[in-house]
């Protein structure tokens, strides 16, 4: 099980709902959590057999700006 954390520039509730729908569609993601901050969010993802790059690429193709901050 891999643990990934990403920072994203998501500040509007509509953006957050769209992000949540996108994360739910990513294969091999077993669990995820969003922590809200004033200027964005921290997206924590638990997944199996997937690279952080694949998660980033999928969400960037949907129009989100993310940066990986942690991988375990």
mmJSON file of the N, C-alpha and C atoms, coordinates in Angstrom:
{"data_MODEL":{"atom_site":{
"group_PDB":["ATOM","ATOM","ATOM","ATOM","ATOM","ATOM","ATOM","ATOM","ATOM","ATOM","ATOM","ATOM","ATOM","ATOM","ATOM","ATOM","ATOM","ATOM","ATOM","ATOM","ATOM","ATOM","ATOM","ATOM","ATOM","ATOM","ATOM","ATOM","ATOM","ATOM","ATOM","ATOM","ATOM","ATOM","ATOM","ATOM","ATOM","ATOM","ATOM","ATOM","ATOM","ATOM","ATOM","ATOM","ATOM","ATOM","ATOM","ATOM","ATOM","ATOM","ATOM","ATOM","ATOM","ATOM","ATOM","ATOM","ATOM","ATOM","ATOM","ATOM","ATOM","ATOM","ATOM","ATOM","ATOM","ATOM","ATOM","ATOM","ATOM","ATOM","ATOM","ATOM","ATOM","ATOM","ATOM","ATOM","ATOM","ATOM","ATOM","ATOM","ATOM","ATOM","ATOM","ATOM","ATOM","ATOM","ATOM","ATOM","ATOM","ATOM","ATOM","ATOM","ATOM","ATOM","ATOM","ATOM","ATOM","ATOM","ATOM","ATOM","ATOM","ATOM","ATOM","ATOM","ATOM","ATOM","ATOM","ATOM","ATOM","ATOM","ATOM","ATOM","ATOM","ATOM","ATOM","ATOM","ATOM","ATOM","ATOM","ATOM","ATOM","ATOM","ATOM","ATOM","ATOM","ATOM","ATOM","ATOM","ATOM","ATOM","ATOM","ATOM","ATOM","ATOM","ATOM","ATOM","ATOM","ATOM","ATOM","ATOM","ATOM","ATOM","ATOM","ATOM","ATOM","ATOM","ATOM","ATOM","ATOM","ATOM","ATOM","ATOM","ATOM","ATOM","ATOM","ATOM","ATOM","ATOM","ATOM","ATOM","ATOM","ATOM","ATOM","ATOM","ATOM","ATOM","ATOM","ATOM","ATOM","ATOM","ATOM","ATOM","ATOM","ATOM","ATOM","ATOM","ATOM","ATOM","ATOM","ATOM","ATOM","ATOM","ATOM","ATOM","ATOM","ATOM","ATOM","ATOM","ATOM","ATOM","ATOM","ATOM","ATOM","ATOM","ATOM","ATOM","ATOM","ATOM","ATOM","ATOM","ATOM","ATOM","ATOM","ATOM","ATOM","ATOM","ATOM","ATOM","ATOM","ATOM","ATOM","ATOM","ATOM","ATOM","ATOM","ATOM"],
"id":[1,2,3,4,5,6,7,8,9,10,11,12,13,14,15,16,17,18,19,20,21,22,23,24,25,26,27,28,29,30,31,32,33,34,35,36,37,38,39,40,41,42,43,44,45,46,47,48,49,50,51,52,53,54,55,56,57,58,59,60,61,62,63,64,65,66,67,68,69,70,71,72,73,74,75,76,77,78,79,80,81,82,83,84,85,86,87,88,89,90,91,92,93,94,95,96,97,98,99,100,101,102,103,104,105,106,107,108,109,110,111,112,113,114,115,116,117,118,119,120,121,122,123,124,125,126,127,128,129,130,131,132,133,134,135,136,137,138,139,140,141,142,143,144,145,146,147,148,149,150,151,152,153,154,155,156,157,158,159,160,161,162,163,164,165,166,167,168,169,170,171,172,173,174,175,176,177,178,179,180,181,182,183,184,185,186,187,188,189,190,191,192,193,194,195,196,197,198,199,200,201,202,203,204,205,206,207,208,209,210,211,212,213,214,215,216],
"type_symbol":["N","C","C","N","C","C","N","C","C","N","C","C","N","C","C","N","C","C","N","C","C","N","C","C","N","C","C","N","C","C","N","C","C","N","C","C","N","C","C","N","C","C","N","C","C","N","C","C","N","C","C","N","C","C","N","C","C","N","C","C","N","C","C","N","C","C","N","C","C","N","C","C","N","C","C","N","C","C","N","C","C","N","C","C","N","C","C","N","C","C","N","C","C","N","C","C","N","C","C","N","C","C","N","C","C","N","C","C","N","C","C","N","C","C","N","C","C","N","C","C","N","C","C","N","C","C","N","C","C","N","C","C","N","C","C","N","C","C","N","C","C","N","C","C","N","C","C","N","C","C","N","C","C","N","C","C","N","C","C","N","C","C","N","C","C","N","C","C","N","C","C","N","C","C","N","C","C","N","C","C","N","C","C","N","C","C","N","C","C","N","C","C","N","C","C","N","C","C","N","C","C","N","C","C","N","C","C","N","C","C","N","C","C","N","C","C"],
"label_atom_id":["N","CA","C","N","CA","C","N","CA","C","N","CA","C","N","CA","C","N","CA","C","N","CA","C","N","CA","C","N","CA","C","N","CA","C","N","CA","C","N","CA","C","N","CA","C","N","CA","C","N","CA","C","N","CA","C","N","CA","C","N","CA","C","N","CA","C","N","CA","C","N","CA","C","N","CA","C","N","CA","C","N","CA","C","N","CA","C","N","CA","C","N","CA","C","N","CA","C","N","CA","C","N","CA","C","N","CA","C","N","CA","C","N","CA","C","N","CA","C","N","CA","C","N","CA","C","N","CA","C","N","CA","C","N","CA","C","N","CA","C","N","CA","C","N","CA","C","N","CA","C","N","CA","C","N","CA","C","N","CA","C","N","CA","C","N","CA","C","N","CA","C","N","CA","C","N","CA","C","N","CA","C","N","CA","C","N","CA","C","N","CA","C","N","CA","C","N","CA","C","N","CA","C","N","CA","C","N","CA","C","N","CA","C","N","CA","C","N","CA","C","N","CA","C","N","CA","C","N","CA","C","N","CA","C","N","CA","C","N","CA","C","N","CA","C","N","CA","C","N","CA","C"],
"label_alt_id":[null,null,null,null,null,null,null,null,null,null,null,null,null,null,null,null,null,null,null,null,null,null,null,null,null,null,null,null,null,null,null,null,null,null,null,null,null,null,null,null,null,null,null,null,null,null,null,null,null,null,null,null,null,null,null,null,null,null,null,null,null,null,null,null,null,null,null,null,null,null,null,null,null,null,null,null,null,null,null,null,null,null,null,null,null,null,null,null,null,null,null,null,null,null,null,null,null,null,null,null,null,null,null,null,null,null,null,null,null,null,null,null,null,null,null,null,null,null,null,null,null,null,null,null,null,null,null,null,null,null,null,null,null,null,null,null,null,null,null,null,null,null,null,null,null,null,null,null,null,null,null,null,null,null,null,null,null,null,null,null,null,null,null,null,null,null,null,null,null,null,null,null,null,null,null,null,null,null,null,null,null,null,null,null,null,null,null,null,null,null,null,null,null,null,null,null,null,null,null,null,null,null,null,null,null,null,null,null,null,null,null,null,null,null,null,null],
"label_comp_id":["UNK","UNK","UNK","UNK","UNK","UNK","UNK","UNK","UNK","UNK","UNK","UNK","UNK","UNK","UNK","UNK","UNK","UNK","UNK","UNK","UNK","UNK","UNK","UNK","UNK","UNK","UNK","UNK","UNK","UNK","UNK","UNK","UNK","UNK","UNK","UNK","UNK","UNK","UNK","UNK","UNK","UNK","UNK","UNK","UNK","UNK","UNK","UNK","UNK","UNK","UNK","UNK","UNK","UNK","UNK","UNK","UNK","UNK","UNK","UNK","UNK","UNK","UNK","UNK","UNK","UNK","UNK","UNK","UNK","UNK","UNK","UNK","UNK","UNK","UNK","UNK","UNK","UNK","UNK","UNK","UNK","UNK","UNK","UNK","UNK","UNK","UNK","UNK","UNK","UNK","UNK","UNK","UNK","UNK","UNK","UNK","UNK","UNK","UNK","UNK","UNK","UNK","UNK","UNK","UNK","UNK","UNK","UNK","UNK","UNK","UNK","UNK","UNK","UNK","UNK","UNK","UNK","UNK","UNK","UNK","UNK","UNK","UNK","UNK","UNK","UNK","UNK","UNK","UNK","UNK","UNK","UNK","UNK","UNK","UNK","UNK","UNK","UNK","UNK","UNK","UNK","UNK","UNK","UNK","UNK","UNK","UNK","UNK","UNK","UNK","UNK","UNK","UNK","UNK","UNK","UNK","UNK","UNK","UNK","UNK","UNK","UNK","UNK","UNK","UNK","UNK","UNK","UNK","UNK","UNK","UNK","UNK","UNK","UNK","UNK","UNK","UNK","UNK","UNK","UNK","UNK","UNK","UNK","UNK","UNK","UNK","UNK","UNK","UNK","UNK","UNK","UNK","UNK","UNK","UNK","UNK","UNK","UNK","UNK","UNK","UNK","UNK","UNK","UNK","UNK","UNK","UNK","UNK","UNK","UNK","UNK","UNK","UNK","UNK","UNK","UNK"],
"label_asym_id":["A","A","A","A","A","A","A","A","A","A","A","A","A","A","A","A","A","A","A","A","A","A","A","A","A","A","A","A","A","A","A","A","A","A","A","A","A","A","A","A","A","A","A","A","A","A","A","A","A","A","A","A","A","A","A","A","A","A","A","A","A","A","A","A","A","A","A","A","A","A","A","A","A","A","A","A","A","A","A","A","A","A","A","A","A","A","A","A","A","A","A","A","A","A","A","A","A","A","A","A","A","A","A","A","A","A","A","A","A","A","A","A","A","A","A","A","A","A","A","A","A","A","A","A","A","A","A","A","A","A","A","A","A","A","A","A","A","A","A","A","A","A","A","A","A","A","A","A","A","A","A","A","A","A","A","A","A","A","A","A","A","A","A","A","A","A","A","A","A","A","A","A","A","A","A","A","A","A","A","A","A","A","A","A","A","A","A","A","A","A","A","A","A","A","A","A","A","A","A","A","A","A","A","A","A","A","A","A","A","A","A","A","A","A","A","A"],
"label_entity_id":["1","1","1","1","1","1","1","1","1","1","1","1","1","1","1","1","1","1","1","1","1","1","1","1","1","1","1","1","1","1","1","1","1","1","1","1","1","1","1","1","1","1","1","1","1","1","1","1","1","1","1","1","1","1","1","1","1","1","1","1","1","1","1","1","1","1","1","1","1","1","1","1","1","1","1","1","1","1","1","1","1","1","1","1","1","1","1","1","1","1","1","1","1","1","1","1","1","1","1","1","1","1","1","1","1","1","1","1","1","1","1","1","1","1","1","1","1","1","1","1","1","1","1","1","1","1","1","1","1","1","1","1","1","1","1","1","1","1","1","1","1","1","1","1","1","1","1","1","1","1","1","1","1","1","1","1","1","1","1","1","1","1","1","1","1","1","1","1","1","1","1","1","1","1","1","1","1","1","1","1","1","1","1","1","1","1","1","1","1","1","1","1","1","1","1","1","1","1","1","1","1","1","1","1","1","1","1","1","1","1","1","1","1","1","1","1"],
"label_seq_id":[1,1,1,2,2,2,3,3,3,4,4,4,5,5,5,6,6,6,7,7,7,8,8,8,9,9,9,10,10,10,11,11,11,12,12,12,13,13,13,14,14,14,15,15,15,16,16,16,17,17,17,18,18,18,19,19,19,20,20,20,21,21,21,22,22,22,23,23,23,24,24,24,25,25,25,26,26,26,27,27,27,28,28,28,29,29,29,30,30,30,31,31,31,32,32,32,33,33,33,34,34,34,35,35,35,36,36,36,37,37,37,38,38,38,39,39,39,40,40,40,41,41,41,42,42,42,43,43,43,44,44,44,45,45,45,46,46,46,47,47,47,48,48,48,49,49,49,50,50,50,51,51,51,52,52,52,53,53,53,54,54,54,55,55,55,56,56,56,57,57,57,58,58,58,59,59,59,60,60,60,61,61,61,62,62,62,63,63,63,64,64,64,65,65,65,66,66,66,67,67,67,68,68,68,69,69,69,70,70,70,71,71,71,72,72,72],
"pdbx_PDB_ins_code":[null,null,null,null,null,null,null,null,null,null,null,null,null,null,null,null,null,null,null,null,null,null,null,null,null,null,null,null,null,null,null,null,null,null,null,null,null,null,null,null,null,null,null,null,null,null,null,null,null,null,null,null,null,null,null,null,null,null,null,null,null,null,null,null,null,null,null,null,null,null,null,null,null,null,null,null,null,null,null,null,null,null,null,null,null,null,null,null,null,null,null,null,null,null,null,null,null,null,null,null,null,null,null,null,null,null,null,null,null,null,null,null,null,null,null,null,null,null,null,null,null,null,null,null,null,null,null,null,null,null,null,null,null,null,null,null,null,null,null,null,null,null,null,null,null,null,null,null,null,null,null,null,null,null,null,null,null,null,null,null,null,null,null,null,null,null,null,null,null,null,null,null,null,null,null,null,null,null,null,null,null,null,null,null,null,null,null,null,null,null,null,null,null,null,null,null,null,null,null,null,null,null,null,null,null,null,null,null,null,null,null,null,null,null,null,null],
"Cartn_x":[0.849,0.0,0.891,0.655,1.396,0.565,1.236,0.589,1.158,0.275,0.676,-0.036,0.635,-0.001,0.288,-0.757,-0.664,-1.28,-0.67,-1.283,-1.977,-3.16,-3.908,-4.496,-4.559,-5.151,-6.653,-7.346,-8.796,-9.382,-10.135,-10.684,-12.205,-12.812,-14.267,-14.885,-16.053,-16.752,-17.056,-17.397,-17.689,-16.442,-15.275,-14.018,-13.736,-13.996,-13.748,-14.624,-15.886,-16.786,-16.327,-15.872,-15.378,-14.106,-13.215,-11.995,-12.337,-13.271,-13.671,-14.182,-14.988,-15.496,-14.351,-13.375,-12.225,-11.388,-11.151,-10.349,-11.048,-12.359,-13.117,-12.998,-12.731,-12.629,-11.241,-10.247,-8.879,-8.772,-8.372,-8.251,-7.146,-7.323,-6.357,-6.27,-7.078,-7.132,-8.089,-7.577,-8.409,-9.026,-8.36,-8.869,-8.263,-8.995,-8.481,-9.172,-8.508,-9.024,-8.583,-9.451,-9.148,-9.102,-8.028,-7.907,-7.908,-8.863,-9.0,-8.102,-7.514,-6.749,-7.316,-6.884,-7.4,-7.105,-5.908,-5.484,-5.4,-6.1,-6.083,-6.404,-5.993,-6.267,-5.032,-5.06,-4.097,-4.883,-4.53,-5.187,-4.299,-4.795,-4.065,-4.69,-3.859,-4.35,-3.619,-4.377,-3.804,-4.157,-3.142,-3.365,-2.392,-2.73,-1.906,-1.607,-0.365,0.042,-0.258,0.042,-0.104,0.983,1.467,2.514,1.898,2.592,2.135,1.973,2.875,2.809,1.476,0.986,-0.279,-1.455,-1.428,-2.487,-2.417,-1.217,-1.031,-1.506,-1.094,-1.439,-2.948,-3.595,-5.042,-5.76,-5.379,-6.05,-5.682,-4.462,-4.075,-4.828,-5.096,-5.88,-7.307,-7.767,-9.101,-9.077,-7.89,-7.779,-7.332,-6.899,-6.457,-4.951,-4.52,-3.107,-2.699,-1.821,-1.389,0.12,0.604,2.026,2.158,2.981,3.204,4.094,3.691,4.488,4.984,4.48,4.861,4.567,5.433,5.199,5.837,5.094,5.62,5.33],
"Cartn_y":[-1.178,0.0,1.236,2.106,3.363,4.493,5.434,6.633,7.838,8.632,9.826,11.034,12.186,13.444,14.471,15.209,16.226,17.522,18.635,19.94,20.346,20.926,21.353,22.73,23.502,24.828,24.707,24.186,24.013,24.81,25.856,26.71,26.778,26.461,26.525,25.159,25.152,23.899,23.107,23.788,23.096,22.393,23.022,22.399,21.161,21.267,20.155,18.961,19.194,18.101,17.44,18.244,17.702,16.884,17.381,16.645,15.306,15.309,14.073,13.043,13.464,12.546,11.971,12.802,12.349,11.334,11.587,10.673,9.323,9.327,8.083,7.208,7.806,7.062,6.473,6.89,6.404,4.969,4.04,2.641,2.469,1.503,1.109,2.064,3.111,3.987,3.347,3.001,2.32,3.282,4.399,5.363,6.723,7.773,9.12,10.07,11.195,12.175,13.566,14.537,15.924,16.744,17.5,18.447,19.842,20.666,22.009,23.004,23.888,25.02,26.285,27.435,28.698,28.837,28.458,28.666,27.38,26.328,25.088,23.898,22.728,21.494,20.605,19.648,18.559,17.297,16.616,15.38,14.217,13.368,12.173,10.965,10.141,9.004,7.745,6.664,5.336,4.507,3.866,3.134,1.967,1.052,-0.12,-0.169,-0.478,-0.666,0.539,1.711,2.929,3.901,4.681,5.655,7.024,7.834,9.203,9.952,9.697,10.344,10.07,8.833,8.472,9.223,9.38,10.13,11.595,12.165,13.558,13.787,12.922,13.079,13.002,12.063,11.918,13.175,13.695,14.873,16.146,16.226,17.381,17.399,16.229,16.158,16.644,16.583,17.077,18.567,19.185,20.622,21.082,20.155,20.522,20.763,21.685,21.969,21.357,20.356,19.648,19.564,19.344,19.109,18.009,17.009,15.932,16.444,16.176,16.619,15.467,14.244,13.125,11.808,10.822,9.458,8.499,7.454,6.439,5.069],
"Cartn_z":[0.0,0.0,0.0,-0.943,-1.049,-0.453,0.184,0.71,-0.027,-0.596,-1.328,-0.744,-0.797,-0.398,-1.482,-1.823,-2.858,-2.35,-2.708,-2.473,-3.762,-3.612,-4.79,-4.56,-5.63,-5.572,-5.823,-4.843,-4.912,-3.754,-4.079,-3.028,-3.051,-4.179,-4.317,-4.049,-3.451,-3.145,-4.415,-5.499,-6.761,-7.297,-7.147,-7.567,-6.723,-5.427,-4.515,-4.871,-5.16,-5.537,-6.836,-7.79,-9.053,-8.83,-7.957,-7.625,-6.98,-6.055,-5.375,-6.375,-7.344,-8.368,-9.195,-9.509,-10.297,-9.522,-8.244,-7.423,-7.302,-7.162,-7.031,-8.271,-9.423,-10.682,-10.927,-10.15,-10.373,-9.868,-10.751,-10.316,-9.274,-8.415,-7.388,-6.202,-6.166,-4.991,-3.999,-2.828,-1.837,-0.831,-0.578,0.394,0.082,0.398,0.195,1.155,1.413,2.365,1.925,2.151,1.818,3.101,3.271,4.377,3.774,4.191,3.624,4.353,3.557,4.058,3.427,3.868,3.337,1.842,1.437,0.053,-0.761,-0.347,-1.102,-0.222,-0.682,0.051,0.079,0.992,1.023,0.721,-0.355,-0.763,-0.355,0.54,0.983,0.308,-0.322,-1.1,-0.675,-0.468,-0.257,-1.482,-2.063,-3.3,-3.419,-4.317,-4.58,-6.076,-6.42,-7.811,-8.696,-8.21,-9.0,-8.555,-9.495,-9.18,-8.924,-8.169,-7.92,-9.238,-10.172,-11.483,-12.163,-12.058,-12.701,-12.083,-10.769,-10.083,-10.495,-10.465,-10.875,-12.301,-13.2,-14.607,-14.816,-14.164,-14.295,-13.832,-12.686,-12.145,-12.916,-13.421,-14.227,-15.551,-16.112,-17.344,-17.125,-15.89,-15.543,-15.189,-15.271,-15.083,-13.705,-12.861,-11.515,-11.495,-10.647,-10.446,-9.116,-9.174,-7.975,-7.916,-6.712,-6.492,-5.449,-5.751,-4.79,-3.672,-2.426,-1.285,-0.421,-0.671,0.195,-0.51,-0.293,-0.772,0.212,0.563,1.477,0.916],
"occupancy":[1.0,1.0,1.0,1.0,1.0,1.0,1.0,1.0,1.0,1.0,1.0,1.0,1.0,1.0,1.0,1.0,1.0,1.0,1.0,1.0,1.0,1.0,1.0,1.0,1.0,1.0,1.0,1.0,1.0,1.0,1.0,1.0,1.0,1.0,1.0,1.0,1.0,1.0,1.0,1.0,1.0,1.0,1.0,1.0,1.0,1.0,1.0,1.0,1.0,1.0,1.0,1.0,1.0,1.0,1.0,1.0,1.0,1.0,1.0,1.0,1.0,1.0,1.0,1.0,1.0,1.0,1.0,1.0,1.0,1.0,1.0,1.0,1.0,1.0,1.0,1.0,1.0,1.0,1.0,1.0,1.0,1.0,1.0,1.0,1.0,1.0,1.0,1.0,1.0,1.0,1.0,1.0,1.0,1.0,1.0,1.0,1.0,1.0,1.0,1.0,1.0,1.0,1.0,1.0,1.0,1.0,1.0,1.0,1.0,1.0,1.0,1.0,1.0,1.0,1.0,1.0,1.0,1.0,1.0,1.0,1.0,1.0,1.0,1.0,1.0,1.0,1.0,1.0,1.0,1.0,1.0,1.0,1.0,1.0,1.0,1.0,1.0,1.0,1.0,1.0,1.0,1.0,1.0,1.0,1.0,1.0,1.0,1.0,1.0,1.0,1.0,1.0,1.0,1.0,1.0,1.0,1.0,1.0,1.0,1.0,1.0,1.0,1.0,1.0,1.0,1.0,1.0,1.0,1.0,1.0,1.0,1.0,1.0,1.0,1.0,1.0,1.0,1.0,1.0,1.0,1.0,1.0,1.0,1.0,1.0,1.0,1.0,1.0,1.0,1.0,1.0,1.0,1.0,1.0,1.0,1.0,1.0,1.0,1.0,1.0,1.0,1.0,1.0,1.0,1.0,1.0,1.0,1.0,1.0,1.0,1.0,1.0,1.0,1.0,1.0,1.0],
"B_iso_or_equiv":[0.0,0.0,0.0,0.0,0.0,0.0,0.0,0.0,0.0,0.0,0.0,0.0,0.0,0.0,0.0,0.0,0.0,0.0,0.0,0.0,0.0,0.0,0.0,0.0,0.0,0.0,0.0,0.0,0.0,0.0,0.0,0.0,0.0,0.0,0.0,0.0,0.0,0.0,0.0,0.0,0.0,0.0,0.0,0.0,0.0,0.0,0.0,0.0,0.0,0.0,0.0,0.0,0.0,0.0,0.0,0.0,0.0,0.0,0.0,0.0,0.0,0.0,0.0,0.0,0.0,0.0,0.0,0.0,0.0,0.0,0.0,0.0,0.0,0.0,0.0,0.0,0.0,0.0,0.0,0.0,0.0,0.0,0.0,0.0,0.0,0.0,0.0,0.0,0.0,0.0,0.0,0.0,0.0,0.0,0.0,0.0,0.0,0.0,0.0,0.0,0.0,0.0,0.0,0.0,0.0,0.0,0.0,0.0,0.0,0.0,0.0,0.0,0.0,0.0,0.0,0.0,0.0,0.0,0.0,0.0,0.0,0.0,0.0,0.0,0.0,0.0,0.0,0.0,0.0,0.0,0.0,0.0,0.0,0.0,0.0,0.0,0.0,0.0,0.0,0.0,0.0,0.0,0.0,0.0,0.0,0.0,0.0,0.0,0.0,0.0,0.0,0.0,0.0,0.0,0.0,0.0,0.0,0.0,0.0,0.0,0.0,0.0,0.0,0.0,0.0,0.0,0.0,0.0,0.0,0.0,0.0,0.0,0.0,0.0,0.0,0.0,0.0,0.0,0.0,0.0,0.0,0.0,0.0,0.0,0.0,0.0,0.0,0.0,0.0,0.0,0.0,0.0,0.0,0.0,0.0,0.0,0.0,0.0,0.0,0.0,0.0,0.0,0.0,0.0,0.0,0.0,0.0,0.0,0.0,0.0,0.0,0.0,0.0,0.0,0.0,0.0],
"pdbx_formal_charge":[null,null,null,null,null,null,null,null,null,null,null,null,null,null,null,null,null,null,null,null,null,null,null,null,null,null,null,null,null,null,null,null,null,null,null,null,null,null,null,null,null,null,null,null,null,null,null,null,null,null,null,null,null,null,null,null,null,null,null,null,null,null,null,null,null,null,null,null,null,null,null,null,null,null,null,null,null,null,null,null,null,null,null,null,null,null,null,null,null,null,null,null,null,null,null,null,null,null,null,null,null,null,null,null,null,null,null,null,null,null,null,null,null,null,null,null,null,null,null,null,null,null,null,null,null,null,null,null,null,null,null,null,null,null,null,null,null,null,null,null,null,null,null,null,null,null,null,null,null,null,null,null,null,null,null,null,null,null,null,null,null,null,null,null,null,null,null,null,null,null,null,null,null,null,null,null,null,null,null,null,null,null,null,null,null,null,null,null,null,null,null,null,null,null,null,null,null,null,null,null,null,null,null,null,null,null,null,null,null,null,null,null,null,null,null,null],
"auth_seq_id":[1,1,1,2,2,2,3,3,3,4,4,4,5,5,5,6,6,6,7,7,7,8,8,8,9,9,9,10,10,10,11,11,11,12,12,12,13,13,13,14,14,14,15,15,15,16,16,16,17,17,17,18,18,18,19,19,19,20,20,20,21,21,21,22,22,22,23,23,23,24,24,24,25,25,25,26,26,26,27,27,27,28,28,28,29,29,29,30,30,30,31,31,31,32,32,32,33,33,33,34,34,34,35,35,35,36,36,36,37,37,37,38,38,38,39,39,39,40,40,40,41,41,41,42,42,42,43,43,43,44,44,44,45,45,45,46,46,46,47,47,47,48,48,48,49,49,49,50,50,50,51,51,51,52,52,52,53,53,53,54,54,54,55,55,55,56,56,56,57,57,57,58,58,58,59,59,59,60,60,60,61,61,61,62,62,62,63,63,63,64,64,64,65,65,65,66,66,66,67,67,67,68,68,68,69,69,69,70,70,70,71,71,71,72,72,72],
"auth_comp_id":["UNK","UNK","UNK","UNK","UNK","UNK","UNK","UNK","UNK","UNK","UNK","UNK","UNK","UNK","UNK","UNK","UNK","UNK","UNK","UNK","UNK","UNK","UNK","UNK","UNK","UNK","UNK","UNK","UNK","UNK","UNK","UNK","UNK","UNK","UNK","UNK","UNK","UNK","UNK","UNK","UNK","UNK","UNK","UNK","UNK","UNK","UNK","UNK","UNK","UNK","UNK","UNK","UNK","UNK","UNK","UNK","UNK","UNK","UNK","UNK","UNK","UNK","UNK","UNK","UNK","UNK","UNK","UNK","UNK","UNK","UNK","UNK","UNK","UNK","UNK","UNK","UNK","UNK","UNK","UNK","UNK","UNK","UNK","UNK","UNK","UNK","UNK","UNK","UNK","UNK","UNK","UNK","UNK","UNK","UNK","UNK","UNK","UNK","UNK","UNK","UNK","UNK","UNK","UNK","UNK","UNK","UNK","UNK","UNK","UNK","UNK","UNK","UNK","UNK","UNK","UNK","UNK","UNK","UNK","UNK","UNK","UNK","UNK","UNK","UNK","UNK","UNK","UNK","UNK","UNK","UNK","UNK","UNK","UNK","UNK","UNK","UNK","UNK","UNK","UNK","UNK","UNK","UNK","UNK","UNK","UNK","UNK","UNK","UNK","UNK","UNK","UNK","UNK","UNK","UNK","UNK","UNK","UNK","UNK","UNK","UNK","UNK","UNK","UNK","UNK","UNK","UNK","UNK","UNK","UNK","UNK","UNK","UNK","UNK","UNK","UNK","UNK","UNK","UNK","UNK","UNK","UNK","UNK","UNK","UNK","UNK","UNK","UNK","UNK","UNK","UNK","UNK","UNK","UNK","UNK","UNK","UNK","UNK","UNK","UNK","UNK","UNK","UNK","UNK","UNK","UNK","UNK","UNK","UNK","UNK","UNK","UNK","UNK","UNK","UNK","UNK"],
"auth_asym_id":["A","A","A","A","A","A","A","A","A","A","A","A","A","A","A","A","A","A","A","A","A","A","A","A","A","A","A","A","A","A","A","A","A","A","A","A","A","A","A","A","A","A","A","A","A","A","A","A","A","A","A","A","A","A","A","A","A","A","A","A","A","A","A","A","A","A","A","A","A","A","A","A","A","A","A","A","A","A","A","A","A","A","A","A","A","A","A","A","A","A","A","A","A","A","A","A","A","A","A","A","A","A","A","A","A","A","A","A","A","A","A","A","A","A","A","A","A","A","A","A","A","A","A","A","A","A","A","A","A","A","A","A","A","A","A","A","A","A","A","A","A","A","A","A","A","A","A","A","A","A","A","A","A","A","A","A","A","A","A","A","A","A","A","A","A","A","A","A","A","A","A","A","A","A","A","A","A","A","A","A","A","A","A","A","A","A","A","A","A","A","A","A","A","A","A","A","A","A","A","A","A","A","A","A","A","A","A","A","A","A","A","A","A","A","A","A"],
"auth_atom_id":["N","CA","C","N","CA","C","N","CA","C","N","CA","C","N","CA","C","N","CA","C","N","CA","C","N","CA","C","N","CA","C","N","CA","C","N","CA","C","N","CA","C","N","CA","C","N","CA","C","N","CA","C","N","CA","C","N","CA","C","N","CA","C","N","CA","C","N","CA","C","N","CA","C","N","CA","C","N","CA","C","N","CA","C","N","CA","C","N","CA","C","N","CA","C","N","CA","C","N","CA","C","N","CA","C","N","CA","C","N","CA","C","N","CA","C","N","CA","C","N","CA","C","N","CA","C","N","CA","C","N","CA","C","N","CA","C","N","CA","C","N","CA","C","N","CA","C","N","CA","C","N","CA","C","N","CA","C","N","CA","C","N","CA","C","N","CA","C","N","CA","C","N","CA","C","N","CA","C","N","CA","C","N","CA","C","N","CA","C","N","CA","C","N","CA","C","N","CA","C","N","CA","C","N","CA","C","N","CA","C","N","CA","C","N","CA","C","N","CA","C","N","CA","C","N","CA","C","N","CA","C","N","CA","C","N","CA","C","N","CA","C","N","CA","C","N","CA","C","N","CA","C"],
"pdbx_PDB_model_num":[1,1,1,1,1,1,1,1,1,1,1,1,1,1,1,1,1,1,1,1,1,1,1,1,1,1,1,1,1,1,1,1,1,1,1,1,1,1,1,1,1,1,1,1,1,1,1,1,1,1,1,1,1,1,1,1,1,1,1,1,1,1,1,1,1,1,1,1,1,1,1,1,1,1,1,1,1,1,1,1,1,1,1,1,1,1,1,1,1,1,1,1,1,1,1,1,1,1,1,1,1,1,1,1,1,1,1,1,1,1,1,1,1,1,1,1,1,1,1,1,1,1,1,1,1,1,1,1,1,1,1,1,1,1,1,1,1,1,1,1,1,1,1,1,1,1,1,1,1,1,1,1,1,1,1,1,1,1,1,1,1,1,1,1,1,1,1,1,1,1,1,1,1,1,1,1,1,1,1,1,1,1,1,1,1,1,1,1,1,1,1,1,1,1,1,1,1,1,1,1,1,1,1,1,1,1,1,1,1,1,1,1,1,1,1,1]
}}}
